[in-house]
Amino acid sequence: MTYSIRKAAVIGAGTMGGGIAAHLANIGIPVVLLDMVPPNLSEAEKNNPKARNKIVQSLYDRMAKARPANLARA
């Protein structure tokens, strides 16, 4: 029995989660990367998507520079 992955969600934007998300995206699988909301946000920042997503954005910026190798498809 074979399965086809059409989309993925990765919980945790740390080193491992970010790497998994980057590899999946690199082979064309749409990925949603989720992480916790940064602590100690002001009330204004809590309603600002850019402030809420700064953990994931910093990972995205690092992974874009790293340019991970493509995974081989079997």
C-alpha positions in Angstrom: 0.0 0.0 0.0 1.4 3.4 -1.0 0.5 6.8 0.3 1.0 10.2 -1.2 1.8 13.2 0.9 -0.1 16.2 -0.4 0.6 18.7 2.4 2.2 18.7 5.8 2.2 20.6 9.1 5.3 20.7 11.3 4.9 21.7 15.0 8.0 23.4 16.4 10.2 25.8 14.5 13.4 24.7 16.2 16.4 23.2 14.4 14.7 19.8 13.8 11.3 21.1 12.9 12.6 23.8 10.7 14.9 21.3 8.9 12.0 18.9 8.3 9.8 21.7 7.0 12.5 23.0 4.7 13.1 19.6 3.2 9.4 19.0 2.6 9.0 22.4 1.0 12.1 21.9 -1.0 10.6 18.9 -2.8 7.3 20.8 -3.5 5.1 19.7 -0.6 3.1 22.6 0.9 4.1 23.0 4.6 2.6 24.9 7.5 5.2 25.6 10.2 3.8 26.3 13.6 5.5 27.4 16.8 4.5 29.1 20.1 3.8 32.8 20.3 6.8 34.6 21.6 6.5 35.3 25.4 6.4 38.8 26.8 4.5 40.5 23.9 2.8 43.8 24.6 -1.0 44.0 23.9 -0.3 45.7 20.6 2.2 43.0 19.6 -0.2 40.2 20.4 -2.5 41.5 17.6 0.3 42.1 15.2 1.0 39.0 12.9 4.6 40.1 12.3 5.4 40.2 16.0 3.5 36.9 16.7 5.4 35.1 13.9 8.9 36.3 14.6 10.2 32.9 15.8 9.1 31.2 12.6 10.3 34.1 10.5 13.8 33.9 12.0 13.9 30.2 11.2 12.7 30.9 7.7 15.4 33.4 7.2 18.1 31.0 8.4 16.8 28.1 6.3 16.7 30.3 3.2 20.4 31.0 3.6 21.3 27.4 4.3 19.7 26.1 1.1 19.2 22.5 2.2 19.8 19.7 -0.4 16.8 18.1 -2.1 15.5 14.9 -0.8 15.5 12.0 -3.2 12.1 10.6 -4.2 11.8 6.9 -4.3 
